[in-house]
Amino acid sequence: MASSPAEVKKLIGEIVEKAKLKAKNELELLKSTYNLTEISPRDLSYYARKYKEEFYSFDEEELRQYFEFDHVLDWLFEFVKNFLGVEMRKIKKSECPSAIFEYEVYFNDTQIAFFVLDPFYRAGKRQGAWADILREKDSEFLPLVINVENFSENRDGKTLLYKRDVETLFHEFGHALHAMLADSRYAQLNGFYVERDFVELPSQLMENWVKDQEALKSLAKHSETGEQIPFHMLQTQENLQTRMMGNFVLRQCELALVDMSLYDSGLPASSEELENSILEISNRYSLFPRGQEYQLYCSFLHIFGGGYGAGYYSYMRAELLEADVFQKIKENGIFSSQIGNLYRDKILAQGCRKPARELFSDFMGRDPDSKALMKKYGLIDN
């Protein structure tokens, strides 16, 4: 979606100075909290985790009591029905095993897709979570889309999910919606084939409803009592999204700039030139001085063998787009069908019939802005 290396560097430049300031403040906070004169780079993540555990801790097992699988799934499907106008109708006489669920997907009382949900772990099943298209849409067949996860099922009672499981469920369903709602005659124009930094927008966007306090008040219900999640737990979850994030964002900026600079500057004449080029960028954006032992290119596999050469920035770009879109949705009401219908029509239903830049502009009415991402990570005030 970015049109040039200069655009990528401009994007990173807007964020990196704010991230560096936050990272410095967080480093000083850790040093004063734990009576340290210095913190080495290798110890920073340890103290950051320790700080969050001490001052923003919560019991994951207690929180898990508020995410019962059936309630979460019902909430998700009711939400997309009201927000996007998409209705999930369960196929009751399914030939799939009992722990795999099949649905007919309707929009305006017309079936547009089939959806399969395979949420639970079983022996021999591939690990992880993903979305896939088992059958593409064409003139004769509706698309068949699947979401796969590996949640632990309680066959003797209620299945409780960790919060990260709920985020995964919503994330993968965002991908599924992108595939099922694409209104194109041609399979290669569905939502799975948009540019890399745009393909994660619908999935990452869906995770916001697992993090937003307003949504959690109805999404998170105690599995036994039905009580709403307590305010102090909501507040802790919100605080955790911005605490000790400065160095994380700074590191992502460093990696993105190293990647783009290597591919934008021509081939180095020697390994020494490569090392010096990386060190120059890293020392500009890191809190800690790097020496010759900093052999980043030996471990930064994304940009040499991982398919992200000149594309590592897309991780941050995708988060920027998602944060920007959610900010607009939040301003209009996170349950508003009016903004939901606009998002469906301008982004999801378009698939990749237009360049991603145009899709974004059609919905937002402007180009991407980094302010929402910086607010999300606490780099600037709301």
N, C-alpha and C positions, 0 to 999 in steps of 0.2 A: 504493500500500500504506500510506503514511503517512495517518493519519486527519485531521490538522489541521496548519496552519502552526506551531502551538506544538510539535507533535511533531517537525517538521523542525528547528526552531530548537534544540530540546533535543538532538537527534542531533548537529547541528553543534557545539553548545556543548560536548559531551563530548569532541570531537576537537580543536577549534580551539586551546585553550590548550596542549595537548601538542604540537601541530604548531608553534605559535609558538615554544615553547621550543627545539624541535629546530632550527627554521629559524635562530634567533638563534645557537645553538651552531655550526651549519654555516657561517654567515656569518663568525663570528669565526675559525673554522678556515681558511677561504679567505683571509681578510685576513692571518693570521699566516703561512700557507704561502707566499703570494706577495708578502709585504712591502708590503701595501697599508694605508693609513690608512682609506680608505673604498672601497666598491664601489657603483657606481650600479646602479639597478634594471635598466637595459638591458644591463649587463655581467654580471649575476649568473649567468645560464644559461651564458654562455661559460666563466666560471671553474669552475662546478660540473662542466661537461662535461670541461674540462681536467683537473680534479682526478681524476675517475673514470678518465680515460684514462691518467693518469700512475701512479696507485696501484692501480687495479683493471682494468687493461687485459687484453685477451685477443685473440687472432687469430681473427676470425670465420671465416676460411677454414679454419683448423685445426679449429675447433669443428665446422664444417660436415662434416668427414670422419666425424663420429660420427652423422650423421643421414641415412642412405641411405633413400630414399623407400620402397622395398619393405619394408625391415625395420621402419621406423616405422609403416607402415600395418598390417603383420601384427601388430605389438605392440599397436597401438590396438584392433584387432578382437579379439585374444586377451584383452586387458584387459577390454573390455566384456562378453565372453562369461563370464569368470570373476567379474567384479564385479557385473554386472547380470543375467546369464543371457540376454543377447541374442546371437544367433548370426548372423553375416553370411555368406551363402552366395553366392559369385560365380556369376553367370550366364555360363557359358562360351560359349554360342552366341548372343552378343549381336549385335544389328544396329547398335550404336553404333560409331563410329570406335575404333581400337585404344587411344587414349589416354583414352577415357571408359569408366568401369567401372560395370557394373550388378550389383545384389545383390538377392537375396531375403532378407528379414529375418525371423528366427524367434525365438519365445519359447515355451518349453515344447513344442518340436517343432510348433508351430502358426505358420504364416506370418501376420505382422501388418502387413507393409509391403513396398514396393519402395524401394530406395535407389539413386540415381545419383551417382557421384563424377566431377566434371569438373575435375581438379586443375591442368592445365597451360595455359600461355599459348599462344595461336595468333593469327594475324593477324585483325583484325576483331572479336575477342572483347572484351566489356566489361571494363574494368579493375576491380580490387578482388577481394573475396571475400564470399560471402553464402550463406545457406541459404534455400530456398524450398520451398513445397508446390506441386507441379505438378498434383496431383490430390488432392482432399480425400477423406477416408474417408467412406463412406456404407454403406447396407445391402447394396449390390451390389459395391462396389469397395474394394480396399485402398488406403491412402494411398500416393502416390508423392512422395518427398522427394528434393531434390537439394542437394548442396553444390558450390559453384563456387569455385575459386581460380585464381591465375595464376602458379604456380610455373614456374621455368625448367627445361624437360625436357632431359636429355642423351640424345639418341637413339642415340648411339654407345657408350654405356656406362652406368654407374650414375648415377642422378640423386641429387644431394646437396642437402639442404635447409639453409637457415639456421635458426637456432633460432627466430627470429620466424616463419618459415614453419611450423615444427612447431606452435607455439602457435596459429597461424591454423587449421591443419588440425584440431586438437583443439577449438578454440573453435567452429568451424562444425559439427563433428560433435555437440557438445553441443546445439546448436539442433536438429539432425536427430533426435537421440534424444528430445528433448522432444516433437517432432511425431509421431514414429513410435510412441512408447510410450503416448501418451494413450489411455486406455481408455474412450472415450465413443462413444455412437451418433451424436453430433452434431458436425459438422465445426467449428462455431464454439466448441466447448468444448475444442479441442486446445491444446497448450502454447503456441502462437504468440500466443494471445489473452489471456494473463494481463496483469496490470498492468505498466506500463513498467519500474518498478524491480525487478520480479521476472523479467521475460522473459530478462534476461541472466544470471540465476543459473546455469542449467545449462551455458551456454557458457563463462562465466568460470571456473566451477568446474573444468571439464575442463582448463584451462590449468595448473592446479596440478600435474598429473602430468608436465608438461614442466619444472617448476621444482624439484620435490622431489628431494632427493639419493637417497632410497631408490628412487624410480621410475627416475631417470636411470641408475642402475647397470645396469639391463637394457635400458632404452630406447635409451641412447646407446652404440652399438657401432661400433668403427672399421670403415669400409667395406671395407678391404683385409685387415686382420689379425684382425678380430673382437674386438680387445681392448676391455676396459671403459674408459670415459672416466676419465682420471686424476683423483685426488682434488683436486689443486690447481685444476683447471678447475671441478670441482663447487663448491669453496669460493668461487671468484671469482664464479660465478653466484649463489650464495646471498648473498654480501656486496653485490652490485650491487642487490639488491632493496630494501635499506634505506638505501644511501648517498645523500646529498644529496636526500632525499625530503621534508624538512621544508617547504621553500618551495613545492613542488608541492602538497602536501596543504593548506597554508595558503591558497594561491591558489584551490583548488577550494572551500574553505570560504567564502572571500570572495565568489566568484561565486554560490554557492548562496544565501548570505544576502542578497546584493543582489537577486537574482531574487525570492526569497520575500517579502522586505520590500516590494518595489515592488508586488507583486500583493496583499499583505495590508494595505496602508496606504491604499488608495484612490488616486484619480487626483491627481497633483500639479497645483497651480493654475497653474504656469508651468514653463518649462524651467529657470529658476534654482532652483526648489524641487526639481526632479528631480535636478539636478546636486548640490545640497547634501545631499540624502538619500543619494545614492550615495557622496559624499565622506565623510560621517559614518561609514557602515558600513566603507568601505575603509580609512579611517585607523584604525579600531578594530582591524582584523585584518591589516593589512599591516605589514611590517617597515620600509617606506619611506613617508615623508609624501607624501600626494597633494595636488596643487594644482588650481586651476581648469582647468589644461590637461588634466587627467585625464578625458577625455570617454568614459568606459567605454560609455555607452549608444549611442555611435556605432558601436562595433565588436562589441558583445556580441549577435551576431545570433541566437544560440540562443533568447533569450527574447522576441524581437519577431517574427522571421519564420522561425524554425527549428523551431517546434513544441514548444519546451521551456518556454514561459511557465509560471511557477509549478511547473516540473518539473525544473529543472537539478539539484536535489539528488539526483535519481534515479541519476545517475552514481555518486555516492558511496554512496548507499543500496544499489545493486546490489553494489558491492564489499564493503560491510559484510556483507550477507547471504551472499555467496559465501565470504568469509573465515571467517565464523562457522560455516557448514556444513562447510567443509573442516577446520576445527579439530576438530569432532566426529568426522569421518571419520578424521582422523589419529590421534586418541586411540584409536580402535577398530581401526586398521590400514588403510592406504590400499589394500590388496588384499583386504580382508575381504569375502567375499560376504554375510555377515550384515548389515553396515552398508550394503553396496551394495544389497541387496534392500530394506532399509528405505527408502533414498533413492528407489529406483525406485517402490515402492508408495505412499509418502506424498507424493512431489512429482511425479516424471515421469509416472506413470500417471494422475494426477489431472487433468492438463491444467489447465483453469480452471473445474472444477466447483465449486470453493470459492474464496472470497477468498484472496488470496496470504498474508495474515496467518495464516489458519487452516492453510494448507498448511505454512508455515514452522513454526508451533507444533506441528503434528502430528508433524513430523520431529524437531524440536529439544526439544520438551517445555517450551518457554518462549518468551518474546518475544526479538527480536534484541538482541544485546549488541555494543557497539563495541570491546571489548577485543581481539578477534581481528584486526580491521582495524588497530588501533593497533600491535599486535605485528608485523603484516605489513610495515608501513612503518617499523618501528623507532622509533615514538613512545614506546613503553614497552618494558621488558625482558620477555623470554620467561619 
